[in-house]
Amino acid sequence: MAKSYKLYAAKRGGSMIVERAFAATKFPLTIVDVAWEDVGWESKALKKINPLGQVPTLVLPDGSVMTESAAIILHLGDRAPEAKLVPAADDPHRAQFLRWLIFLVSAVYPTFTYGDEPKRWLAGDEQAGNKLRASTDDHRKMLWKFVEGQIKGPWFLGDNWSALDIYVWVMSHWRPGRDWMKAECPKLHKIADAVKGQAASKRVAARNS
Ligand SMILES: N[C@@H](CCC(=O)N[C@@H](CS)C(=O)NCC(=O)O)C(=O)O
């Protein structure tokens, strides 16, 4: 029997995006939960396969390692087009999908990379770290409002559900949180709620609780 994909995950982290995407495919997935205390540069569980110690880290059935949620989503789009995670090459939504997928991982995600443990980037300076946390949190709010202005609904890409909706759902749990999103970005909040209501999301959420 072919080996299954193996996902290194941390509860409610970015691995949940990949876990939910896998749930839209028929691929079996083995999940290795890493405690949050062991995520990051010093991670014992991840050090050998991903020196950044980040989740998601995916081991493919051939034993090769894949990091970067967007790369994993595009890989699943290639391997499981029927899951509709990624619009096909000739789909008119493809260009906007690529734009926003890369935006989410290159603009929004780094605000957490630099804001989650800000002292790390400032030689342990706690005061400066607090400022970096506040400024990256503020910047993220601006980014979400910018995205909100682009959304027509009901999904991120209009009538077509895609992996972008999964990102919105998972990221809606992170700072500034769902209440802020509901008040300031109601279209994004609606998307997050709609994904939350899907049976596969409920299973993934339960496993991540
Ligand atoms: N660019 C990566 C970012 C992954 C990432 O930052 N994951 C967070 C958890 S949500 C993490 O592992 N943080 C620990 C760290 O960066 O030290 C992706 O899109 O997969």
The ligand as a MOL file (V3000), in Angstrom:
LIG
                    3D

  0  0  0     0  0            999 V3000
M  V30 BEGIN CTAB
M  V30 COUNTS 20 19 0 0 0
M  V30 BEGIN ATOM
M  V30 1 N 4.8510 30.6650 5.1990 0
M  V30 2 C 4.3900 29.6080 6.0400 0
M  V30 3 C 4.1190 30.1550 7.4210 0
M  V30 4 C 3.8360 29.0570 8.4420 0
M  V30 5 C 3.8290 29.6130 9.8630 0
M  V30 6 O 4.2820 30.7370 10.1460 0
M  V30 7 N 3.2760 28.8280 10.7970 0
M  V30 8 C 3.2560 29.2480 12.1730 0
M  V30 9 C 2.0720 28.6270 12.8970 0
M  V30 10 S 0.5280 29.2640 12.3440 0
M  V30 11 C 4.4950 28.7550 12.8690 0
M  V30 12 O 4.8670 27.6160 12.6960 0
M  V30 13 N 5.1240 29.6420 13.6520 0
M  V30 14 C 6.2940 29.3360 14.4040 0
M  V30 15 C 7.4880 30.1270 13.9660 0
M  V30 16 O 7.4710 30.7370 12.8730 0
M  V30 17 O 8.4670 30.0980 14.7070 0
M  V30 18 C 3.1510 28.9440 5.4340 0
M  V30 19 O 2.3930 29.6190 4.7240 0
M  V30 20 O 2.9590 27.7250 5.6420 0
M  V30 END ATOM
M  V30 BEGIN BOND
M  V30 1 1 1 2
M  V30 2 1 2 3
M  V30 3 1 2 18
M  V30 4 1 3 4
M  V30 5 1 4 5
M  V30 6 2 5 6
M  V30 7 1 5 7
M  V30 8 1 7 8
M  V30 9 1 8 9
M  V30 10 1 8 11
M  V30 11 1 9 10
M  V30 12 2 11 12
M  V30 13 1 11 13
M  V30 14 1 13 14
M  V30 15 1 14 15
M  V30 16 2 15 16
M  V30 17 1 15 17
M  V30 18 2 18 19
M  V30 19 1 18 20
M  V30 END BOND
M  V30 END CTAB
M  END
